[in-house]
């Protein structure tokens, strides 16, 4: 996009991505040229149609953000886009599980908790007395 209007630009980003992050909004107002430069790189690597389809790119993004332990909100924005694109919660979870062997349980839990909240997944409670592990428990 070649607009010089930051509001038009951020609206176009939202349409193309399906989300905008807080830093996008602030950069649009505070340092528009740098936002445009960063967004151009993201468009070339992620948004522009090339060989990989958008669903595959979303799964890769979710896994890479999980491994990097990005904020839960950032991971969730990509999970929501993946769901909007027609990926199932199970497909997204399977992608997040790829983080386990390479990045470990702590990184996996970052993505898992983001996924669990977005899709509303629940679990099975034990029927025997047990100490409750926190969200960061790795076992």
Backbone as CSV, one residue per row, in Angstrom:
resi,resn,N_x,N_y,N_z,CA_x,CA_y,CA_z,C_x,C_y,C_z
1,UNK,0.849,-1.184,0.000,0.000,0.000,0.000,0.890,1.242,0.000
2,UNK,0.485,2.246,-0.753,1.310,3.443,-0.895,0.688,4.685,-0.276
3,UNK,-0.296,4.531,0.563,-0.944,5.685,1.174,0.010,6.420,2.115
4,UNK,-0.215,7.698,2.240,0.551,8.498,3.192,-0.268,8.775,4.449
5,UNK,-1.484,8.232,4.513,-2.359,8.430,5.660,-2.224,7.242,6.628
6,UNK,-1.703,7.480,7.821,-1.517,6.383,8.770,-2.807,5.623,9.107
7,UNK,-3.931,6.327,9.179,-5.193,5.644,9.503,-5.588,4.678,8.388
8,UNK,-5.488,5.118,7.149,-5.784,4.226,6.022,-4.846,3.026,6.028
9,UNK,-3.587,3.279,6.354,-2.582,2.226,6.348,-2.889,1.167,7.407
10,UNK,-3.194,1.603,8.627,-3.468,0.652,9.711,-4.757,-0.117,9.418
11,UNK,-5.739,0.539,8.814,-6.977,-0.160,8.425,-6.695,-1.217,7.368
12,UNK,-5.830,-0.881,6.406,-5.461,-1.843,5.374,-4.681,-3.017,5.974
13,UNK,-3.794,-2.736,6.924,-3.076,-3.805,7.622,-4.069,-4.752,8.299
14,UNK,-5.058,-4.187,8.967,-6.053,-5.004,9.672,-6.821,-5.881,8.689
15,UNK,-7.182,-5.323,7.537,-7.908,-6.115,6.528,-7.054,-7.259,5.996
16,UNK,-5.802,-6.982,5.684,-4.928,-7.994,5.085,-4.494,-9.066,6.085
17,UNK,-4.214,-8.666,7.323,-3.710,-9.599,8.320,-4.831,-10.301,9.090
18,UNK,-5.931,-9.585,9.295,-6.976,-10.116,10.164,-6.761,-9.698,11.608
19,UNK,-5.740,-8.921,11.881,-5.413,-8.429,13.221,-4.415,-7.289,13.076
20,UNK,-4.276,-6.496,14.100,-3.144,-5.584,14.267,-2.734,-5.664,15.730
21,UNK,-1.459,-5.515,15.966,-0.930,-5.541,17.327,-0.828,-4.125,17.864
22,UNK,-0.723,-4.007,19.182,-0.633,-2.680,19.794,0.532,-1.877,19.234
23,UNK,1.673,-2.535,19.001,2.815,-1.776,18.503,2.555,-1.242,17.093
24,UNK,1.752,-1.949,16.291,1.396,-1.429,14.961,0.652,-0.100,15.100
25,UNK,-0.301,-0.055,16.020,-1.124,1.138,16.214,-0.272,2.324,16.666
26,UNK,0.607,2.075,17.613,1.444,3.157,18.136,2.451,3.610,17.086
27,UNK,3.076,2.650,16.388,4.036,3.022,15.355,3.378,3.787,14.210
28,UNK,2.128,3.484,13.888,1.432,4.217,12.829,1.365,5.702,13.161
29,UNK,1.234,5.996,14.435,1.147,7.394,14.855,2.518,8.005,15.164
30,UNK,3.418,7.200,15.739,4.669,7.749,16.245,5.843,7.666,15.276
31,UNK,5.885,6.642,14.430,6.985,6.516,13.466,6.495,5.728,12.256
32,UNK,5.639,6.370,11.495,4.975,5.762,10.351,5.943,5.170,9.323
33,UNK,7.052,5.853,8.966,7.964,5.265,7.971,8.572,3.932,8.420
34,UNK,8.892,3.791,9.689,9.463,2.530,10.164,8.396,1.437,10.164
35,UNK,7.172,1.773,10.534,6.089,0.788,10.450,5.921,0.313,9.011
36,UNK,5.938,1.235,8.065,5.799,0.855,6.660,6.936,-0.073,6.223
37,UNK,8.156,0.235,6.631,9.310,-0.597,6.255,9.183,-2.000,6.851
38,UNK,8.812,-2.083,8.127,8.653,-3.386,8.777,7.503,-4.164,8.144
39,UNK,6.427,-3.472,7.837,5.264,-4.137,7.242,5.568,-4.641,5.835
40,UNK,6.414,-3.923,5.109,6.799,-4.365,3.767,7.518,-5.711,3.838
41,UNK,8.416,-5.871,4.817,9.123,-7.137,4.987,8.138,-8.250,5.360
42,UNK,7.206,-7.964,6.271,6.216,-8.957,6.682,5.342,-9.350,5.489
43,UNK,4.972,-8.378,4.680,4.162,-8.686,3.493,4.907,-9.621,2.549
44,UNK,6.170,-9.339,2.308,6.944,-10.171,1.386,7.103,-11.599,1.911
45,UNK,7.333,-11.746,3.203,7.592,-13.075,3.763,6.330,-13.824,4.165
46,UNK,5.250,-13.113,4.466,4.098,-13.744,5.106,2.778,-13.510,4.379
47,UNK,2.487,-12.292,4.009,1.164,-11.982,3.465,1.050,-12.208,1.959
48,UNK,2.104,-11.882,1.210,2.035,-12.034,-0.243,1.938,-13.506,-0.619
49,UNK,1.085,-13.808,-1.586,0.946,-15.194,-2.038,2.170,-15.581,-2.841
50,UNK,2.844,-16.610,-2.363,4.000,-17.154,-3.060,3.782,-18.649,-3.175
51,UNK,4.688,-19.452,-2.700,4.561,-20.902,-2.820,3.684,-21.495,-1.717
52,UNK,3.927,-21.087,-0.473,3.142,-21.602,0.654,1.805,-20.885,0.744
53,UNK,0.765,-21.639,1.073,-0.540,-20.998,1.245,-0.627,-20.344,2.631
54,UNK,-1.653,-19.523,2.817,-1.793,-18.741,4.050,-1.988,-19.638,5.272
55,UNK,-2.705,-20.764,5.122,-2.902,-21.669,6.254,-1.566,-22.209,6.755
56,UNK,-0.732,-22.630,5.833,0.578,-23.163,6.204,1.411,-22.089,6.885
57,UNK,1.385,-20.887,6.337,2.148,-19.786,6.930,1.659,-19.482,8.342
58,UNK,0.347,-19.529,8.571,-0.180,-19.274,9.914,0.326,-20.324,10.899
59,UNK,0.319,-21.595,10.482,0.812,-22.653,11.373,2.288,-22.439,11.693
60,UNK,3.071,-22.069,10.691,4.492,-21.808,10.916,4.659,-20.630,11.872
61,UNK,3.870,-19.596,11.669,3.934,-18.425,12.541,3.596,-18.804,13.981
62,UNK,2.545,-19.588,14.167,2.132,-19.992,15.514,3.240,-20.781,16.201
63,UNK,3.840,-21.714,15.479,4.922,-22.515,16.061,6.133,-21.640,16.366
64,UNK,6.516,-20.772,15.442,7.697,-19.946,15.687,7.466,-18.984,16.853
65,UNK,6.271,-18.421,16.961,5.969,-17.546,18.093,5.971,-18.333,19.408
66,UNK,5.489,-19.573,19.358,5.508,-20.428,20.542,6.941,-20.703,20.978
67,UNK,7.780,-21.094,20.041,9.173,-21.401,20.360,9.897,-20.168,20.893
68,UNK,9.560,-19.002,20.350,10.196,-17.761,20.795,9.580,-17.230,22.088
69,UNK,8.541,-17.912,22.571,7.819,-17.503,23.787,7.294,-16.079,23.667
70,UNK,6.668,-15.818,22.538,6.040,-14.513,22.311,4.895,-14.325,23.306
71,UNK,4.371,-13.138,23.371,3.262,-12.889,24.289,2.055,-13.733,23.898
72,UNK,1.265,-14.071,24.888,0.076,-14.881,24.646,-0.842,-14.191,23.638
73,UNK,-1.010,-12.892,23.769,-1.874,-12.160,22.852,-1.411,-12.227,21.412
74,UNK,-0.108,-12.172,21.203,0.440,-12.247,19.843,0.159,-13.629,19.246
75,UNK,0.417,-14.671,20.032,0.137,-16.030,19.561,-1.352,-16.194,19.279
76,UNK,-2.177,-15.685,20.177,-3.632,-15.813,20.013,-4.132,-15.106,18.763
77,UNK,-3.520,-13.982,18.391,-3.960,-13.292,17.174,-3.778,-14.200,15.961
78,UNK,-2.690,-14.942,15.921,-2.449,-15.852,14.802,-3.324,-17.107,14.894
79,UNK,-3.611,-17.560,16.088,-4.534,-18.687,16.247,-5.918,-18.302,15.726
80,UNK,-6.365,-17.114,16.045,-7.683,-16.661,15.568,-7.718,-16.553,14.039
81,UNK,-6.653,-16.037,13.447,-6.589,-15.958,11.985,-6.602,-17.368,11.394
82,UNK,-5.853,-18.286,11.995,-5.832,-19.668,11.505,-7.230,-20.285,11.555
83,UNK,-7.948,-20.046,12.630,-9.328,-20.546,12.729,-10.205,-19.909,11.658
84,UNK,-10.043,-18.599,11.454,-10.806,-17.898,10.413,-10.518,-18.466,9.029
85,UNK,-9.290,-18.946,8.824,-8.909,-19.509,7.528,-9.418,-20.940,7.338
86,UNK,-10.013,-21.498,8.393,-10.590,-22.835,8.278,-9.774,-23.949,8.910
87,UNK,-8.671,-23.614,9.547,-7.917,-24.646,10.259,-8.692,-25.058,11.506
88,UNK,-8.611,-26.320,11.860,-9.326,-26.809,13.040,-8.483,-26.587,14.294
89,UNK,-9.128,-26.526,15.459,-8.354,-26.447,16.703,-7.347,-27.585,16.830
90,UNK,-7.694,-28.775,16.378,-6.792,-29.919,16.457,-5.572,-29.726,15.568
91,UNK,-5.759,-29.190,14.364,-4.625,-28.931,13.477,-3.675,-27.913,14.104
92,UNK,-4.237,-26.889,14.725,-3.419,-25.854,15.353,-2.663,-26.435,16.543
93,UNK,-3.336,-27.239,17.365,-2.667,-27.872,18.497,-1.539,-28.777,18.020
94,UNK,-1.778,-29.536,16.966,-0.746,-30.426,16.431,0.487,-29.621,16.003
95,UNK,0.274,-28.463,15.419,1.402,-27.606,15.040,2.147,-27.119,16.283
96,UNK,1.415,-26.685,17.301,2.044,-26.204,18.539,2.856,-27.324,19.189
97,UNK,2.377,-28.543,19.092,3.074,-29.680,19.692,4.443,-29.926,19.068
98,UNK,4.676,-29.413,17.873,5.988,-29.531,17.235,7.050,-28.829,18.068
99,UNK,6.650,-27.853,18.875,7.598,-27.150,19.734,8.179,-28.051,20.824
100,UNK,7.460,-29.106,21.195,7.908,-29.954,22.313,9.307,-30.532,22.146
101,UNK,9.608,-31.271,21.073,10.931,-31.906,21.014,12.087,-30.923,20.855
102,UNK,11.867,-29.799,20.221,12.960,-28.871,19.955,13.098,-27.767,20.996
103,UNK,11.985,-27.273,21.516,12.045,-26.127,22.426,11.677,-26.492,23.857
104,UNK,11.062,-27.650,24.069,10.752,-28.101,25.418,9.366,-27.725,25.899
105,UNK,9.044,-28.245,27.067,7.709,-28.115,27.642,7.361,-26.673,28.001
106,UNK,8.335,-25.901,28.472,8.034,-24.532,28.886,7.613,-23.695,27.675
107,UNK,8.324,-23.815,26.574,7.932,-23.094,25.357,6.598,-23.617,24.843
108,UNK,6.422,-24.930,24.841,5.160,-25.520,24.399,3.991,-24.951,25.191
109,UNK,4.145,-24.840,26.501,3.047,-24.356,27.337,2.627,-22.936,26.986
110,UNK,3.560,-22.129,26.514,3.220,-20.770,26.088,2.187,-20.817,24.962
111,UNK,2.470,-21.607,23.952,1.528,-21.743,22.837,0.274,-22.488,23.232
112,UNK,0.432,-23.518,24.060,-0.720,-24.316,24.476,-1.728,-23.474,25.246
113,UNK,-1.257,-22.664,26.184,-2.174,-21.824,26.966,-2.889,-20.802,26.080
114,UNK,-2.168,-20.245,25.120,-2.799,-19.314,24.173,-3.895,-20.040,23.397
115,UNK,-3.596,-21.237,22.906,-4.563,-22.042,22.147,-5.758,-22.410,23.007
116,UNK,-5.492,-22.906,24.231,-6.557,-23.351,25.125,-7.570,-22.242,25.381
117,UNK,-7.083,-21.037,25.623,-7.985,-19.907,25.876,-8.812,-19.557,24.648
118,UNK,-8.197,-19.548,23.482,-8.916,-19.170,22.263,-10.001,-20.183,21.921
119,UNK,-9.677,-21.480,22.003,-10.642,-22.498,21.576,-11.531,-22.986,22.711
120,UNK,-11.242,-22.569,23.946,-12.072,-22.973,25.078,-11.913,-24.433,25.463
121,UNK,-10.715,-24.978,25.257,-10.475,-26.391,25.572,-10.430,-26.602,27.083
122,UNK,-11.052,-27.698,27.518,-10.981,-28.059,28.925,-10.319,-29.412,29.059
123,UNK,-10.120,-29.856,30.282,-9.423,-31.112,30.516,-10.220,-32.046,31.398
124,UNK,-9.555,-33.070,31.867,-10.143,-34.054,32.763,-9.488,-33.878,34.121
125,UNK,-10.314,-33.697,35.142,-9.800,-33.538,36.493,-9.604,-34.906,37.133
126,UNK,-8.525,-35.080,37.905,-8.322,-36.344,38.602,-9.397,-36.535,39.678
127,UNK,-9.712,-37.777,39.955,-10.698,-38.085,40.997,-10.016,-38.506,42.285
128,UNK,-8.690,-38.408,42.337,-7.916,-38.740,43.533,-7.266,-37.467,44.058
129,UNK,-6.891,-37.482,45.328,-6.237,-36.324,45.948,-4.900,-36.055,45.259
130,UNK,-4.662,-34.814,44.909,-3.450,-34.449,44.194,-3.136,-32.984,44.448
131,UNK,-1.859,-32.645,44.430,-1.460,-31.237,44.505,-1.676,-30.641,43.128
132,UNK,-2.176,-29.429,43.069,-2.447,-28.767,41.807,-1.166,-28.145,41.270
133,UNK,-0.793,-28.491,40.040,0.341,-27.858,39.381,-0.128,-26.568,38.740
134,UNK,0.726,-25.568,38.733,0.376,-24.299,38.114,0.509,-24.365,36.604
135,UNK,0.192,-23.260,35.949,0.280,-23.186,34.486,1.700,-23.423,34.007
136,UNK,2.691,-23.151,34.857,4.073,-23.332,34.447,4.639,-24.704,34.770
137,UNK,3.837,-25.574,35.348,4.326,-26.904,35.694,4.656,-27.693,34.453
138,UNK,5.827,-28.271,34.378,6.263,-28.968,33.177,6.031,-30.466,33.174
139,UNK,5.438,-30.993,34.189,5.271,-32.451,34.224,3.840,-32.852,34.003
